[in-house]
């Protein structure tokens, strides 16, 4: 009976709330550092934030919701590095679970906008691009590439 009492007493004890430093990298990083860490320049990051702000902005019951800018930066860092989520979270002071939820939220918001930015070419345009790629690199049947770096 005493063990049960001790168990419930321990459960009732509240853990102290941990307040992490959630500094926004947009506030203290220069443009070169932003591009190195997130692979986008400041103006492009701000336009992405403006594009999906209404979709990813949320409030939670504890008043500790991440700003839309931090959410976008977390996602961009993951996309740029493919790193571990807990390491990415350390950059802005959040947990791995928060990074995971943020990635899902931002990725879904960006996916909703994909039709505005990515279009497949018509057959005529694809043939023109194939000819141009072949002239440059000698590789047949290529009509597009991503980023151009290997």
Helices and strands as residue ranges (DSSP letters): H 2-12, H 25-28, H 31-38, H 42-56, H 68-81, H 85-92, H 96-112, H 114-117, H 123-137
